[in-house]
């Protein structure tokens, strides 16, 4: 089965698309000839990407201003995007410090972006799909920190565990509407955000704990992402797939 088949003409909305994995997923579905809407807080950061997506094969590209934590911004972005077929809840942030150094504002920012954002986008999209009498597909980008913990990311880990559980709960509730909700749980993927960390001794030690002994590249997620976003997963909902070089099964 060709996982890339079936995306032509479908409308995919990717949140947090201005960098890293979101940008990668937008390019991936553009190459599959999907219509793509990219959302981020700063529209100017999306302009160059929008042009690239059209060149890669997306027949229609929209860039919309979107703060996933803000209900009014979510409503406005979905209205500007028009009807979508696939929602990719990718936007996410991490506190990157021990629990005792996390302020209440930082806690709120992490939970609001990672959990409230998924909730706001998913419920708004599902309402629109139900009203239109059509199904839809949601792919949430969780993390292996939904299942295990590491230092200096306590709120992030808790928020991603909540995303995995929300994925299951919404998958259950919305199966009757033909709306499928699944999650991808990446392990450590090399993006601009973490490249300096992985050059340090601590970063190198972390890589040694990954059973496959290497960081993931964004393209390592492509198979599982296309599976969950496309028709090959037609009978899957409420699941969370880890793609992590075996990190979750590393020896205790
Ligand atoms: P990143 O920082 O490059 O991307 C996150 C994006 O979300 C950025 O473009 C940022 O501007 C956007 N964003 C943040 N807050 C937002 C808001 N309120 N509204 C709209 N957009 C907002 O990092 P990334 O590594 O590409 O992460 C993408 C997703 O993948 C995140 O959910 C992250 O938790 C998850 N993830 C990443 C890794 C990894 O190793 N890189 C591993 C597991 C999970």
Boltz pocket constraint, residues with backbone or C-beta under 6 A from the ligand:
constraints:
  - pocket:
      binder: B
      contacts: [[A, 15], [A, 16], [A, 17], [A, 18], [A, 19], [A, 20], [A, 21], [A, 22], [A, 39], [A, 40], [A, 41], [A, 66], [A, 67], [A, 68], [A, 69], [A, 89], [A, 90], [A, 91], [A, 92], [A, 93], [A, 113], [A, 141], [A, 142], [A, 143], [A, 144], [A, 185], [A, 186], [A, 187], [A, 188], [A, 189], [A, 190], [A, 191], [A, 193], [A, 194]]
      max_distance: 6.0
